[in-house]
Amino acid sequence: MLSRGPTFATVTTALAAQFKTKGSQQNGTEDLSISQPEVADDRRENLLWLLRGETRHMKVGPVSLFEQTNSSCPTASGYLFLTNYRVVFIPSTHDCLLPNGQAFAAIPVRSISVSKRFSFGADRHEIVITTRLLRHVKILFERQETECTVLQALIDRLINSDSFSRWFAFDYHSAGQAPDPEPTFNQWRCYDPVEEFARMGIAADSPDWRLVPNEQYALCDTYPSVVCVPHGASDQLLSAVTSFRSRQRIPVLCWRKPNSRVAMFRSSQPLVGIVNWSDDDQFMMQLIKRSNPDSKWVYIFDARPKVNAVGNRVAGAGYERSYENCKVQFQNIDNIHEVQASFDRLFNLINKTSHDASQDLSWLSGLESTYWLSHIHKIIAASIYMVDVMDGRKQSSVLVHCSDGWDRTSQMCSLAQLLLDPHYRTVRGFAMLIEKEWLSFGHRFAERCFGMHREGSLRSNHVSPVFLQFLDCVWQLKLQFPLSFEFNTHFLVTLVDAAYDSKYGTFLFNSERERVEARVHTRTDSVWCELFKRIEAFVDPLYQRNPHTLRPVNSLKKIRFWEEAYLRWDFGLRKKESCDDQLRSLLEQKTELQTKLQQMQVQLQQLRSRPVEGPEPRSPAIERRAKAQAEALSVVDLILERTYDAIAAVWHARHEELGPRKAAKHTSFYLPKWVPDESATHCHHCRSAFTLLRRKHHCRCCGDVFCDACSGQQRPIPRMNFFTPVRICVDCCKILDKEEQSKPLQPKKEFEIAIGAREFSNSVSLRGDAHERSFSLPPQALRRLTLIGSGHGTTAGLHRTIADFAAGVG
């Protein structure tokens, strides 16, 4: 049973008493304003919304907050609060917002890696907080030495707590909330191994595979409760193999290709040493080979550099040297210590550069010297190689391991399954993948994220951002295949924060066994339950299920720096609105228009069903309003359709390496082949050489270069969004004039359509071959959008921004 220990209020009282005498002697005061959990007054601190189970322990103010520690100007001035969960800063005035647009800044105490106190004389004191997610904050205290000292002592006690039972996840759950009357998702059954194996085509009575219960975690204390092995592996064989594999992590199945014999296994390194040998381990590898008779080889993907694997033989470990029917492939992925060193260099780079252009000149060279992007590329390259072996010509099964099989092994297996299986590219499927490959197979989240080796043992030297590195790799894959992943970037950033938070029990402890013994399923909440409640915020509106295997480009040139995760605290960088947010806004406006249209149609049906008594009901007005809404809705549908076509075509062109010119052919907008000035030496029409007196001119229609005499005509080109006359060549002029003469001439008609219940003055024109339509818009829609009409519908380009028109018709 985990002991709760002394309460935080008791600690606060003791620390306040410790500094009471000192403060009285120095300042001539009788007491300190160090608060117990206190009641908020009616001033700015009312903005501090406490979560359930969260208790406020201390308030200090006024203080100054510096989000950029190398800046001489404070970000804001206000009050600082310390709770049992986070450090919160609230600006002192209502009209003062932080640079990211939020009303307050919060730092979970468990995400803090270092907190240091500095004094500059008797009146100036600072606390510098460094988080594990590249955030660096400085808090300035003026003439508040005692408060600064007590606050630093309390923060140190929180971040150095060596007992999980004192973490906020247990308080958050124990405060309780009303159960959901209609639960739609069992938060702690996000992943069931038996059900997942059944999805892969492996039943409990399968003739080729065997589900082995890991009862009381006796087979391996860092493996899940159920593992799958080839059918010929008996209990005696498994017991013998555990003694020959590091940490008893024997080769077990983690994924099987549906309707195929190709499978993926994972384990730890064998303990071959210099002269050790195991016939049982050899036989286990032969069973893995027999499970796929279509291939005569088993490819062993060793994540380590070969020099490291050979060096481990001296320590009694090593790799599968001279195993029959096995090919060992070393992937040269560095260990956790090299990754942490690279992450530290990245942290120093981000926090030493400011927005001064002279200091930012070394950003790219500094980023290269961190080797962070190189580490990301190595993991992705190894996963691509695995996919080629399993789903290429070889069609071979693979075994993946590193040293202990819970860091680099989890990264490679997870990424390979993302590329192979479209199920894991959905929101819920990705949650199952993390539960399966990271949580159940014993990735040491507590040690890698918080430095806790085990309960009661803190400050391990094995801290490393392994899980963050994996999410960075997923983001890189999403850049190359933006339509194939159901989740968006915001979902990945939220998982980064959840892993370094202490609000949920999902990422606590180092293995499934430790979580079961601590009863986190009944004493804490799961992060998946919270995320799935607002799943709409994490779904990519452009997602299209792709059942095929993804084959990304294996090149360091394709690796990008994840700005949304690493530079989100650099408030000097203006945050741009994502494409997901823009499309989601358009979809919401479309839904509102559809709702209004349905309401008006219902009203129209009700009016038509009434008997005519006395004056004729005003159904024509209702019809005009419904028609107006239908017209506006059709235009929004067109905007969304053209937006999807344009974005999807350009993205597909990027993946298939068609280039932007071929991509334009898939869209509704015509883009000419623009000939560069430097490549044109003669007029394309008269073939006269260009000189200082005979200048070059581009034809806006075909994109070729002409002299002044051959490009003196001007015509509008509606299909290219040129609605005012522009320069074109003589050949294009003839073509456009011929097209214009072939159009039927019909009188123009004007329609004034009311949107809603009132008339407005601002209008949008729809000009076409047969007529011109003028749509009335609300006063706030001050810009114009012109669309060209043809036939029964509007089928041409956009002259103004989509968002302005969509906002206008709403």
Secondary structure as UniProt FT lines:
FT   HELIX           8..27
FT   HELIX           44..47
FT   TURN            52..53
FT   STRAND          56..66
FT   TURN            69..70
FT   STRAND          76..83
FT   STRAND          86..91
FT   TURN            94..95
FT   TURN            99..100
FT   STRAND          105..108
FT   HELIX           109..111
FT   STRAND          112..120
FT   TURN            121..123
FT   STRAND          124..131
FT   TURN            132..133
FT   STRAND          136..142
FT   HELIX           145..159
FT   HELIX           164..166
FT   HELIX           168..174
FT   HELIX           187..189
FT   HELIX           193..199
FT   TURN            200..201
FT   TURN            204..205
FT   STRAND          209..213
FT   HELIX           215..217
FT   TURN            221..222
FT   STRAND          226..230
FT   TURN            231..232
FT   HELIX           235..242
FT   TURN            243..244
FT   HELIX           246..248
FT   STRAND          252..256
FT   TURN            258..259
FT   STRAND          263..266
FT   TURN            273..275
FT   HELIX           279..290
FT   TURN            293..294
FT   STRAND          298..302
FT   HELIX           306..314
FT   TURN            315..316
FT   TURN            321..322
FT   TURN            324..325
FT   STRAND          326..330
FT   HELIX           336..352
FT   HELIX           357..360
FT   TURN            361..362
FT   HELIX           363..370
FT   HELIX           372..391
FT   STRAND          397..401
FT   HELIX           408..420
FT   HELIX           422..425
FT   HELIX           427..434
FT   HELIX           435..440
FT   TURN            441..442
FT   HELIX           445..450
FT   TURN            455..456
FT   HELIX           466..480
FT   TURN            482..483
FT   HELIX           489..499
FT   TURN            506..507
FT   HELIX           512..517
FT   TURN            518..519
FT   HELIX           520..523
FT   HELIX           527..533
FT   HELIX           535..538
FT   TURN            541..542
FT   HELIX           556..558
FT   HELIX           563..566
FT   TURN            568..569
FT   TURN            571..572
FT   HELIX           579..609
FT   HELIX           619..656
FT   HELIX           660..664
FT   TURN            665..666
FT   HELIX           677..679
FT   TURN            684..686
FT   STRAND          697..698
FT   TURN            700..702
FT   STRAND          705..706
FT   HELIX           709..711
FT   STRAND          713..717
FT   HELIX           718..720
FT   STRAND          722..728
FT   HELIX           730..742
FT   STRAND          752..753
FT   TURN            756..757
FT   STRAND          763..768
FT   STRAND          772..776
FT   TURN            779..780
FT   STRAND          787..790
FT   TURN            791..792
FT   STRAND          793..794
FT   HELIX           802..809
//
